[in-house]
Amino acid sequence: MASWTFFGWLRLAFGGLLVSGMAHAGATDTGTISATVGPLRNQNGTVACRLYTSSVGFPRTATGTITRYVKVANGSARCVFDKLAPGTYAVMVHHDENDNRKMDKNLLGMPLEGYGASNNRTYALSAPTWDESKFVVEAGKTRALAVALRY
C-alpha cells in the first residue's frame, strides 16, 4: 500500500508539472506594452492611456479599446498593458489634470490638457493617424514606449 501511495504522489506531481508547463508556455505567447509618459507639466490628476487594437475609432473614440488610469508620480506616469495577443497596436495618452475623465478643450476645440501618441506624432491642429502611431507587439516580448505630451 505504501508503494502505491508513493506512485500516486509521483503521478500527481508529474501531472502538476505538465499542467504548470503548459500554462507557462501559453504565457509566453502574449506580449506586454509599457508606456512611460512625460514629462508632465504638473503633478495634478491622472494620466489616461488608451490602447487601440485597430484603426477603428482611432484616436478619438474609446470603442474597442482598453483604458488605464494611472496616478502622476515625479513628473511622469507609466501605463502597462499585459497579456496581449501579438499584433499591431497604437496608444493615445492624455494628462487629465482635473480628473474629470475627459479631454478638456477651449471654445475652438483645441485641447487644454496634455496629449500624446505612440511614436510621438502629435500636431497642434490635427490628430495623429493610425499609420503614424501604430507599432507591433511580438509574442513573449515587452514593447517599451516613451510618450511625450503636447500641451
N, C-alpha and C positions, 0 to 999 in steps of 0.2 A: 504494500500500500504506500509506503514511503517513497518508493521509486516512481510510482505513478504521480504522486504529488510533485515530485521534482520535475518530471517531464511535463506535467500540466503547467507548472510555473514557467518552465522553459518555453513552451509553446506560447503562453500568454505574453512573455517578454518579447519573443521574436515577432509575434503578431503586432505588438505595440510599436516595435521598431519599424516594421514595414509601414504601418499607418502613419507614423511620425515622419518617415522619409518621404512618403507620398505628399503629405501636407506641406513639407518643406519644399519639395520640388515644385509644387504649384505656386508657392510664394515667390519663387524666382522668376515666374512668368509675368509678373507685374512690375511696373515702374513707379517712380516717385518724382514729383516736382517740388523743388524747394525754391521759393521766390523770396529774395531779400529785397525789401522796398525801402528806399530812402536816397538821400537824406530828407527828412520831413522838416517842415518849417517850424513846427512846434510839437509839444507833447500831448496835445488835445485829442480826444476822441479815439477812434479805431481806424484800422485800415481794412477795407473790404477787398478781397481778392476773388475774382470770378473766373472760373475755368470753363473754357468753351471747348466742345468736342467737335465742332464743325463751324462752318461759316454762317449757319442759320442763326440770325439774331445778333451776330457779332457786329459791333461791340455794344449795342445799346440796350438789348433786352436780356432778361435772365432766363429765357426759355432754353431748356436743355442744358443748364449749367450747374456747377457745384460752386457754392459761395462759402468762403471762410471769412470770419471777422476776427481780427487779432488786435490786441492792445498795442499801443505805441510804447516802445522802450528804448531809451537812449538815442532818440532821433531816428529810429528805424523800426521796421516790423518784419516778421518772417512768416510767410504762409506756406504750409506744406499740404500737398495733395498726394496721398499714398494709395497703394493697391490699384493702380491704374493699368488698364489694358494697354499694351503697346499701340501707338498710333500717333496721330497728329493733333496737336492742341494749340490753344492760344490763351493768354492770361491778360485780363484787364484789372487794374487796381485803382482804388480811389481812397484818398485820405478823408474820411468822414469826420471832420473836425468837431462837429456838434452832435454826433451820434444819432442823427435822425434817419439813418439808413437810406439816404437818397443823395444824389449829386445836386448840390445847391447851385443855382445859376442866376445870372443877372437878368435884367429886362431884355437884353438882346440874345439870351440863351447861351451865353458864354459861361463856362464853369467857374465857380468861385472857390472851389476846393481842388486840391491836387489830384491829378490823374496820371496814369501811365499804362503802358502796354508791353507785353513781351517783345523783345528785340528793340525796345526803346524808340519806336517810331510814333511820336506824338506831334500834333500840329496845333497851332493857335486857332485856325479857322475850319478845320475839318477833323474827322475821326480817322484813326488808322484803319487800314484794310486788313482783312483776314490774311491775304497773301504776304503782307509785310510783317505780320505778327505771329504767324504760325511757326511751330517747331515740332520736332519728332521726339517721342519718348520711346526708348528701347526696353525690351524685357530685361528685368533684373538690374536696371540702371537707375541712378538718380540724376535728373536733369536740374542743374543749379542755374537759376536766373538772377540777375541783378536788374531790378526795375527802377529807373529814375522817374521822378514825378515832375510834371509841368504844373506850375501854379499860375 
